[in-house]
């Protein structure tokens, strides 16, 4: 929900924050190789943003999503 809102509202600040958090979330979930690749490849990060609401990474990123949605309630 947070990614969808950020994309539809062109919230670059949140998307950038999410891009920076994804490698750490992947590392926490044991995807060390993928997190290192993401740091190097922006396209991989963008793909991760789009799919960041799925799987184990979503659980690690949940506090970021909740904080964002709390600050930007739907009208």
N, C-alpha and C positions, 0 to 999 in steps of 0.2 A: 504494500500500500504506500509506503514512504517513497520508494523508487518511482512508482507510477506518478505520485503527486509531484515529486521533484522534476520528473521529465516533462509533465504537462505544463508545469509552471516555469520551466527553464531555470530551475534553482541550481545554478552552477556551483554555488558555494557548498551546498549539501552534497552534490554529486562528487565534487572534488574531495570533500571530507570522507565520503564513502570509498572513493578510489584509494585514498591513503590508508584506510582501515582494512580493506579486503586482504592484502598480503598477510597482515598479522592474524586475521581470522583464519585464513587458510593454514597458516603455520600452527596455530593453536589446535586445529583439527587434524594435524599430521600430514598436510599436503605441502611439505617443505620445498620440494622441487618446483611445484607450481607457483608458490609464493615468490621464489627467486626469479622465475620466468616473468611473472607479472610486473616486477619492478623494472624489468628491461623493456617489456613490450606494452606500449600504451593500448594497442588494439586488444590485447588479451584482457587488460583492465576494463576496457569499455564493455567487452563481452561479459566480464564478471559482474559489472554493475547491472546489466540487464537481467542476469540470472541470479543475482545475489539474494533474492528472496526464497531460493530453493536450497534444500540440503542442510548439511551441518554448518556451513558458513553462515547461513541465515540465523541460526541459533546464536552464534558468536557475535553477530552484528545486531541482534535484537535490541540491546540498550540504545544503540545509535538510532535505530528506527523509531523506537518509542519516544526518545527525546525529541526527535524531529517532528513526529506527529503531534506530540503534546504542544509544541511551540506553534504548529500550523494546523489548528483544527479545521475540519471541513465545515463549510457554511451551509 
